[in-house]
Amino acid sequence: MNLFEQIGSETIEKVITEFYIRAFDDIIIGHFFFGKDRLDITKKQIDFAIAMLGGPRNYNGKPLETAHEALSIRPPHFGRRQVLMADVLSECGVEEDLAKGWLTMEERLRPLIFKKAIKPDCNHSK
């Protein structure tokens, strides 16, 4: 049984909805959402989470790399996101082992979310 089947679509919807209510108002990551439609993002992220956790693949938003490329998301931002998500999972009654599984799946997405750092060219020819 996968995480989607164990957690259930109703709880996933509840978790994602509450998470984005908090994320939009969060002092650390809320600025990423200025001018954005919370309900639209929530709907897309419910579909994304359901697919990520093993449910139906109804997500039709942008790929993660494209969706986040214009943002300057750094490791502390992602860390804050994970803290908020862990809190919401716990408060929504998701069992600890299932919550850990969800968060682990999200951790695997880190490389797709961070903007690639541009390394300086230190080999200047004279």
C-alpha positions as CSV (number, residue, x, y, z in Angstrom):
1,M,0.0,0.0,0.0
2,N,1.5,3.4,-1.0
3,L,1.4,6.6,0.9
4,F,-1.5,7.9,-1.1
5,E,-3.6,4.9,-0.1
6,Q,-2.5,5.0,3.5
7,I,-3.1,8.8,4.0
8,G,-6.1,9.2,1.7
9,S,-7.0,12.0,-0.7
10,E,-9.2,13.8,1.9
11,T,-6.4,14.1,4.4
12,I,-3.9,15.1,1.6
13,E,-6.3,17.9,0.6
14,K,-6.6,19.1,4.2
15,V,-2.8,19.1,4.7
16,I,-2.0,21.0,1.5
17,T,-4.8,23.5,2.1
18,E,-3.7,24.3,5.6
19,F,0.0,24.3,4.6
20,Y,-0.6,27.0,2.0
21,I,-2.7,29.1,4.4
22,R,0.4,29.1,6.6
23,A,3.0,29.4,3.9
24,F,1.3,32.5,2.4
25,D,1.5,34.2,5.8
26,D,4.9,32.9,6.9
27,I,7.5,35.5,7.7
28,I,10.3,33.5,6.1
29,I,8.7,32.1,2.9
30,G,5.5,34.2,2.5
31,H,7.3,36.7,0.2
32,F,7.5,34.0,-2.5
33,F,3.7,34.1,-2.7
34,F,3.1,37.9,-3.0
35,G,0.6,38.5,-5.8
36,K,-0.1,34.8,-6.3
37,D,-3.5,33.1,-6.2
38,R,-3.5,30.9,-3.1
39,L,-6.5,28.9,-4.2
40,D,-5.0,28.2,-7.6
41,I,-1.6,27.2,-6.1
42,T,-3.4,25.0,-3.5
43,K,-5.4,23.2,-6.1
44,K,-2.3,22.5,-8.2
45,Q,-0.3,21.4,-5.2
46,I,-3.1,19.0,-4.1
47,D,-2.9,17.3,-7.5
48,F,0.9,17.3,-7.3
49,A,1.0,15.8,-3.8
50,I,-1.5,13.1,-4.7
51,A,0.6,12.1,-7.7
52,M,3.9,12.3,-5.7
53,L,2.4,10.1,-3.0
54,G,1.3,7.4,-5.5
55,G,-2.3,8.5,-6.4
56,P,-3.8,9.5,-9.7
57,R,-1.6,11.7,-11.9
58,N,-3.8,14.7,-12.5
59,Y,-1.2,17.4,-12.0
60,N,-0.9,19.6,-15.1
61,G,1.1,22.5,-13.7
62,K,4.6,23.4,-14.8
63,P,7.6,21.1,-14.1
64,L,9.2,22.0,-10.8
65,E,12.4,23.3,-12.4
66,T,10.4,25.7,-14.5
67,A,7.9,26.7,-11.8
68,H,10.7,27.7,-9.4
69,E,13.4,29.0,-11.7
70,A,12.6,32.7,-11.3
71,L,12.6,32.4,-7.5
72,S,15.7,32.6,-5.4
73,I,14.8,29.7,-3.2
74,R,17.7,28.7,-0.9
75,P,18.2,25.8,1.5
76,P,16.9,27.8,4.5
77,H,13.7,28.5,2.7
78,F,13.2,24.9,1.8
79,G,14.0,24.0,5.4
80,R,11.3,26.4,6.7
81,R,8.9,24.8,4.2
82,Q,9.6,21.4,5.6
83,V,9.1,22.6,9.2
84,L,5.7,24.1,8.3
85,M,4.8,20.9,6.5
86,A,5.8,18.7,9.4
87,D,3.7,20.8,11.8
88,V,0.7,20.6,9.5
89,L,1.1,16.8,9.0
90,S,1.2,16.3,12.7
91,E,-1.7,18.7,13.5
92,C,-3.8,17.0,10.7
93,G,-3.3,13.6,12.4
94,V,-1.1,12.0,9.8
95,E,0.7,9.1,11.5
96,E,4.4,9.8,12.2
97,D,5.8,7.1,9.9
98,L,3.5,8.3,7.1
99,A,4.5,11.9,7.7
100,K,8.2,11.0,7.6
101,G,7.6,9.2,4.3
102,W,5.9,12.3,2.8
103,L,8.7,14.6,4.0
104,T,11.3,12.2,2.6
105,M,9.6,12.2,-0.8
106,E,9.7,16.0,-0.7
107,E,13.3,16.1,0.3
108,R,14.1,14.2,-3.0
109,L,12.8,17.2,-4.9
110,R,15.4,19.7,-3.5
111,P,17.7,19.5,-6.5
112,L,14.7,20.5,-8.8
113,I,13.8,23.5,-6.7
114,F,17.0,25.4,-6.0
115,K,18.3,27.8,-8.6
116,K,21.7,26.6,-9.8
117,A,24.5,28.7,-8.4
118,I,26.7,30.3,-11.0
119,K,30.3,29.6,-10.2
120,P,32.8,32.4,-10.9
121,D,35.3,31.8,-13.6
122,C,38.6,31.9,-11.7
123,N,40.7,31.0,-14.7
124,H,41.1,34.4,-16.3
125,S,43.8,34.5,-19.0
126,K,46.2,37.4,-18.8
